[in-house]
Amino acid sequence: MHKLLIFVVLFCSGMHSAIAQDPHFSQFFASPLTLSPAFTGKIDGTYRVAGNYRNQWPAFNRAFNTTTLSVDFPIMRNHIGVNDIWGLGFMGFSDQSANSTVKFNYLTVSTAYHKGLDEDGYHQIGAGFQATYANMLVNVANLKFEDQLTPFGFTGTTTELFDNSTLQTKYWDLNAGLLYTGSTSDQNHFYAGVSMYHINRPRQQFTGALYLLNPRTTFHSGGYFPVGQSSTIHLSGLYSMQAGASEAVIGGAWQYVVDESGEKPTSLYLGSWYRLNDAIIPYVGLEFNDFRLGATYDVNTSSLKPASQARGGMEISLIYTRRPPEQRSMPCPKF
């Protein structure tokens, strides 16, 4: 029992460290509603559907798997200014770790209003808010303790501390963001913003222990500009802080139009991002019709490189933005 209690203390301490930093995407630019609620509805189209999948540290057995699916769209277009956007969005978010022993499931609803600052609609400032319902599960049956170890492997289930096979906690969360976007022509665009998640510091409670979720503040910016008749450079970066953890990512991609026929050209993207003191993140993408597909693979460069075998994480994103041909085009963030 003494060693079991030691394990539980270490497990809870590990949980406390783990919740000090939220799950994150290397392709943060392809997961708008986890980056800032202020991106809600900020699209050049009638609606946007975004999906993301990340498998971190695949050298371990399903160490971290993160999946999101979101949809957002402008609303009330006939009742607000022609250069304003009011957006509404919904997202499902699942994060599983330790071979699905620990599961976080989130459902969110967000809204944002973007106010035009000039008569052409090239400059806007927006504010967004997001409410999240979170459900955390710990499957105790998947945990292995010393008193279960026999010559034939792990057998039985420890019940000295846990009455049920699953520990669960639920809470509501509140997030907000500010965003400025601007353009000098139809060919370029730039943005800068800040977001804060867990503003209300929700409680996570297990076996009598109480943890307060620390706020996460993220500064982010990006933009694109043409470098030729068929080429565009996209740049983006962020700096995020939560409790004692921080993350800085910067990089860009080159877009080359491979097929200019039709109203929606096909483009190839090649680039790379760098997470400071952690990983190099090569990126390849393809844009066709109203879809943009992206893939990255983190190449670990930190002190964890020997354990992770330099395999930081595979990530895939797919964004569909419905853009009718007759709709007025408005520059919006892409990376």
C-alpha positions as CSV (number, residue, x, y, z in Angstrom):
1,M,0.0,0.0,0.0
2,H,2.9,2.4,0.8
3,K,4.3,2.0,-2.7
4,L,0.8,2.4,-4.2
5,L,0.4,5.7,-2.4
6,I,3.8,6.8,-3.7
7,F,2.7,6.0,-7.2
8,V,-0.6,7.9,-6.8
9,V,1.3,11.0,-5.5
10,L,3.6,10.8,-8.6
11,F,0.7,10.2,-10.9
12,C,-1.2,13.2,-9.5
13,S,2.0,15.3,-9.7
14,G,2.3,14.2,-13.3
15,M,-1.3,15.3,-13.9
16,H,-0.6,18.6,-12.3
17,S,2.4,19.2,-14.6
18,A,0.5,17.9,-17.6
19,I,-2.4,20.2,-17.2
20,A,0.0,23.1,-16.9
21,Q,0.2,23.1,-20.7
22,D,-2.7,22.5,-23.1
23,P,-2.5,20.2,-26.1
24,H,-1.2,22.1,-29.1
25,F,-0.9,21.7,-32.8
26,S,2.2,22.4,-34.9
27,Q,-0.2,23.5,-37.6
28,F,-1.7,26.1,-35.3
29,F,-2.7,28.1,-38.3
30,A,-4.9,25.3,-39.5
31,S,-6.8,25.0,-36.2
32,P,-8.4,28.5,-35.9
33,L,-10.8,27.9,-33.0
34,T,-8.1,26.4,-30.7
35,L,-5.8,29.4,-31.5
36,S,-8.3,32.2,-30.8
37,P,-12.1,32.6,-30.6
38,A,-11.6,35.8,-32.5
39,F,-11.0,33.8,-35.7
40,T,-14.6,32.6,-35.6
41,G,-16.3,33.6,-38.9
42,K,-13.2,35.3,-40.3
43,I,-13.3,33.5,-43.6
44,D,-13.6,34.3,-47.3
45,G,-16.7,32.2,-47.9
46,T,-20.0,31.1,-46.5
47,Y,-18.7,28.5,-44.0
48,R,-15.5,26.7,-43.0
49,V,-15.0,23.1,-41.8
50,A,-11.6,22.3,-40.3
51,G,-10.3,18.9,-39.1
52,N,-7.0,18.2,-37.3
53,Y,-5.2,15.1,-36.1
54,R,-1.9,14.9,-34.2
55,N,0.0,11.8,-33.0
56,Q,2.8,13.0,-30.7
57,W,5.8,10.8,-29.8
58,P,4.8,7.8,-31.9
59,A,7.9,6.0,-30.6
60,F,5.8,5.4,-27.5
61,N,2.5,3.4,-27.4
62,R,-0.2,6.0,-28.2
63,A,1.4,8.6,-26.0
64,F,-0.7,11.5,-27.1
65,N,-3.4,11.6,-29.8
66,T,-5.3,14.8,-30.4
67,T,-8.3,15.4,-32.8
68,T,-10.5,18.3,-33.5
69,L,-13.4,19.0,-35.9
70,S,-14.9,22.5,-36.2
71,V,-17.3,24.5,-38.3
72,D,-17.7,28.3,-38.3
73,F,-19.6,30.7,-40.6
74,P,-20.7,34.4,-40.8
75,I,-24.3,35.2,-39.7
76,M,-26.7,38.1,-40.0
77,R,-25.0,39.4,-43.2
78,N,-28.1,41.4,-44.2
79,H,-28.4,43.1,-40.8
80,I,-24.9,44.4,-40.2
81,G,-22.5,46.7,-42.1
82,V,-21.2,45.4,-45.5
83,N,-17.6,45.5,-44.2
84,D,-18.4,43.8,-40.9
85,I,-18.5,40.1,-40.1
86,W,-20.4,38.4,-37.2
87,G,-19.3,34.8,-36.9
88,L,-20.6,31.7,-35.1
89,G,-18.7,28.5,-34.6
90,F,-18.8,25.0,-33.0
91,M,-16.0,22.6,-32.2
92,G,-15.4,19.1,-30.9
93,F,-12.0,18.4,-29.4
94,S,-10.6,15.1,-28.1
95,D,-7.2,14.6,-26.4
96,Q,-6.1,11.1,-25.3
97,S,-2.8,10.1,-23.6
98,A,-1.1,7.1,-22.1
99,N,-2.8,4.7,-24.5
100,S,-6.2,6.3,-23.9
101,T,-5.9,6.0,-20.1
102,V,-6.5,9.7,-19.8
103,K,-9.1,11.3,-22.0
104,F,-10.2,14.9,-22.4
105,N,-13.3,15.6,-24.5
106,Y,-14.5,19.2,-25.2
107,L,-17.5,20.8,-26.9
108,T,-17.3,24.5,-27.6
109,V,-19.4,27.3,-29.0
110,S,-17.8,30.6,-30.1
111,T,-18.8,33.9,-31.6
112,A,-16.8,36.9,-32.8
113,Y,-17.6,40.3,-34.3
114,H,-15.2,41.9,-36.8
115,K,-15.7,45.6,-37.3
116,G,-14.6,47.2,-40.6
117,L,-12.3,50.2,-40.2
118,D,-12.3,51.5,-43.7
119,E,-14.8,51.7,-46.6
120,D,-13.1,49.0,-48.6
121,G,-13.2,46.4,-45.8
122,Y,-9.4,45.9,-46.0
123,H,-8.9,46.6,-42.3
124,Q,-10.9,45.0,-39.4
125,I,-10.6,44.6,-35.7
126,G,-12.5,41.8,-34.0
127,A,-13.2,40.3,-30.6
128,G,-14.4,36.7,-29.9
129,F,-15.6,34.7,-27.0
130,Q,-15.9,30.9,-26.5
131,A,-17.6,28.7,-23.9
132,T,-16.4,25.1,-23.5
133,Y,-17.8,22.1,-21.8
134,A,-15.0,19.7,-20.7
135,N,-15.1,16.1,-19.6
136,M,-12.0,14.4,-18.3
137,L,-11.8,10.6,-17.7
138,V,-9.1,8.5,-16.2
139,N,-9.6,4.8,-16.9
140,V,-8.1,3.2,-13.7
141,A,-8.4,-0.3,-15.2
142,N,-5.6,0.6,-17.6
143,L,-3.2,1.6,-14.7
144,K,-0.7,-1.0,-13.6
145,F,0.6,-1.2,-10.0
146,E,3.5,-3.1,-8.4
147,D,1.2,-5.4,-6.4
148,Q,-0.3,-6.6,-9.6
149,L,3.1,-7.9,-10.9
150,T,3.5,-11.7,-10.9
151,P,5.8,-14.1,-12.7
152,F,3.1,-14.3,-15.4
153,G,2.9,-10.5,-15.9
154,F,0.3,-8.0,-14.6
155,T,-2.8,-9.6,-13.2
156,G,-5.8,-8.4,-11.2
157,T,-6.9,-4.9,-10.5
158,T,-5.8,-2.7,-7.6
159,T,-8.9,-1.5,-5.6
160,E,-7.2,-0.2,-2.5
161,L,-7.6,3.4,-3.5
162,F,-10.2,3.6,-6.2
163,D,-13.8,2.5,-5.8
164,N,-14.7,2.7,-9.5
165,S,-12.9,1.7,-12.7
166,T,-13.2,5.3,-14.0
167,L,-12.5,8.7,-12.5
168,Q,-14.3,11.6,-14.0
169,T,-14.5,15.4,-13.7
170,K,-16.5,17.9,-15.6
171,Y,-16.3,21.7,-15.9
172,W,-17.1,24.8,-17.9
173,D,-14.4,27.0,-19.4
174,L,-14.3,30.5,-20.8
175,N,-12.0,31.8,-23.6
176,A,-11.6,35.1,-25.4
177,G,-9.5,36.7,-28.1
178,L,-8.7,40.0,-30.0
179,L,-7.7,40.1,-33.7
180,Y,-6.6,42.8,-36.1
181,T,-6.5,42.0,-39.8
182,G,-5.4,44.2,-42.7
183,S,-4.5,44.4,-46.4
184,T,-3.0,47.0,-48.8
185,S,-4.4,45.2,-51.9
186,D,-6.2,42.0,-52.9
187,Q,-2.8,40.2,-53.1
188,N,-1.6,40.5,-49.5
189,H,-2.9,40.2,-46.0
190,F,-1.5,40.4,-42.4
191,Y,-2.9,39.8,-38.9
192,A,-2.0,40.1,-35.3
193,G,-3.9,39.0,-32.2
194,V,-3.9,37.8,-28.6
195,S,-6.1,35.1,-27.0
196,M,-6.6,33.8,-23.5
197,Y,-8.0,30.4,-22.6
198,H,-9.3,29.2,-19.1
199,I,-10.0,32.8,-18.0
200,N,-12.2,31.5,-15.2
201,R,-9.6,29.0,-14.0
202,P,-11.9,25.9,-13.9
203,R,-11.5,23.2,-11.3
204,Q,-10.3,19.7,-11.9
205,Q,-10.9,17.4,-9.0
206,F,-9.9,13.7,-8.4
207,T,-9.9,11.6,-5.2
208,G,-10.2,14.7,-3.1
209,A,-7.3,16.6,-4.7
210,L,-8.2,19.9,-6.4
211,Y,-6.4,21.5,-9.3
212,L,-7.0,24.9,-10.8
213,L,-6.4,25.1,-14.6
214,N,-4.0,27.9,-15.3
215,P,-4.9,30.5,-18.0
216,R,-3.1,30.2,-21.4
217,T,-2.2,33.4,-23.2
218,T,-1.1,33.3,-26.8
219,F,0.3,36.1,-29.0
220,H,0.1,35.3,-32.7
221,S,0.6,37.0,-36.1
222,G,1.1,36.2,-39.7
223,G,0.5,37.3,-43.3
224,Y,1.2,36.6,-47.0
225,F,2.5,38.6,-49.9
226,P,3.2,37.8,-53.6
227,V,6.7,37.2,-54.8
228,G,5.9,36.6,-58.5
229,Q,3.1,36.0,-60.8
230,S,2.5,32.4,-59.5
231,S,4.1,32.5,-56.1
232,T,3.2,33.7,-52.6
233,I,5.1,33.6,-49.3
234,H,3.1,32.9,-46.1
235,L,4.6,33.6,-42.7
236,S,3.3,33.0,-39.2
237,G,4.3,32.6,-35.6
238,L,3.1,32.5,-32.0
239,Y,4.3,32.8,-28.5
240,S,2.2,31.0,-25.8
241,M,2.5,31.0,-22.0
242,Q,0.7,28.8,-19.4
243,A,1.9,28.5,-15.8
244,G,5.6,27.9,-16.0
245,A,5.6,26.6,-19.6
246,S,6.0,28.6,-22.8
247,E,6.2,27.8,-26.5
248,A,7.5,29.9,-29.4
249,V,6.9,28.8,-33.0
250,I,7.9,30.6,-36.2
251,G,8.1,29.7,-39.9
252,G,6.5,30.0,-43.3
253,A,5.6,28.3,-46.5
254,W,6.0,29.0,-50.2
255,Q,2.8,28.7,-52.3
256,Y,3.2,27.9,-56.0
257,V,0.2,27.9,-58.3
258,V,0.5,24.7,-60.4
259,D,-2.8,25.0,-62.3
260,E,-4.2,28.4,-63.0
261,S,-7.1,27.2,-65.1
262,G,-10.6,27.7,-63.7
263,E,-11.9,30.1,-61.0
264,K,-10.1,28.2,-58.2
265,P,-6.5,27.5,-59.0
266,T,-4.6,24.5,-57.6
267,S,-1.6,25.3,-55.4
268,L,1.3,23.5,-53.8
269,Y,2.8,24.5,-50.4
270,L,6.3,23.8,-49.2
271,G,7.7,25.2,-46.0
272,S,8.8,24.6,-42.4
273,W,8.2,26.0,-38.9
274,Y,10.5,25.8,-35.9
275,R,9.4,25.3,-32.3
276,L,12.2,27.0,-30.2
277,N,14.4,24.5,-28.4
278,D,12.1,21.6,-29.4
279,A,11.5,20.6,-33.0
280,I,11.9,21.4,-36.7
281,I,8.5,21.1,-38.5
282,P,8.6,20.5,-42.2
283,Y,5.3,21.2,-44.0
284,V,3.8,20.2,-47.3
285,G,0.3,21.2,-48.4
286,L,-2.1,21.1,-51.4
287,E,-4.9,23.5,-52.1
288,F,-7.6,22.5,-54.7
289,N,-11.1,23.7,-55.3
290,D,-12.2,24.7,-51.8
291,F,-9.9,22.3,-49.9
292,R,-6.5,22.8,-48.3
293,L,-4.7,19.7,-47.1
294,G,-1.6,20.0,-44.9
295,A,0.9,17.6,-43.4
296,T,3.8,18.1,-40.9
297,Y,6.2,15.9,-39.1
298,D,8.0,17.2,-36.0
299,V,11.7,16.3,-36.0
300,N,12.6,16.5,-32.3
301,T,15.8,18.4,-31.5
302,S,15.5,18.8,-27.7
303,S,17.0,16.8,-24.9
304,L,14.1,14.3,-25.4
305,K,15.6,13.3,-28.7
306,P,17.2,10.0,-27.6
307,A,13.9,8.8,-25.9
308,S,11.7,9.9,-28.7
309,Q,14.1,8.7,-31.4
310,A,13.7,12.2,-33.0
311,R,10.1,11.3,-33.8
312,G,8.2,14.3,-32.4
313,G,4.8,14.0,-34.0
314,M,2.8,13.5,-37.2
315,E,0.0,15.9,-37.9
316,I,-2.6,16.2,-40.7
317,S,-5.0,19.1,-41.3
318,L,-7.9,19.4,-43.8
319,I,-9.9,22.7,-44.2
320,Y,-12.9,23.1,-46.5
321,T,-14.0,26.7,-47.1
322,R,-17.2,27.0,-49.2
323,R,-16.6,30.0,-51.5
324,P,-19.3,30.6,-54.1
325,P,-17.9,32.2,-57.4
326,E,-20.3,35.1,-57.2
327,Q,-19.4,36.1,-53.7
328,R,-17.3,39.2,-53.1
329,S,-13.7,38.2,-52.3
330,M,-12.3,39.5,-49.0
331,P,-8.7,38.8,-47.9
332,C,-8.6,36.6,-44.7
333,P,-5.8,34.9,-42.7
334,K,-4.6,31.6,-44.1
335,F,-1.5,30.8,-42.1
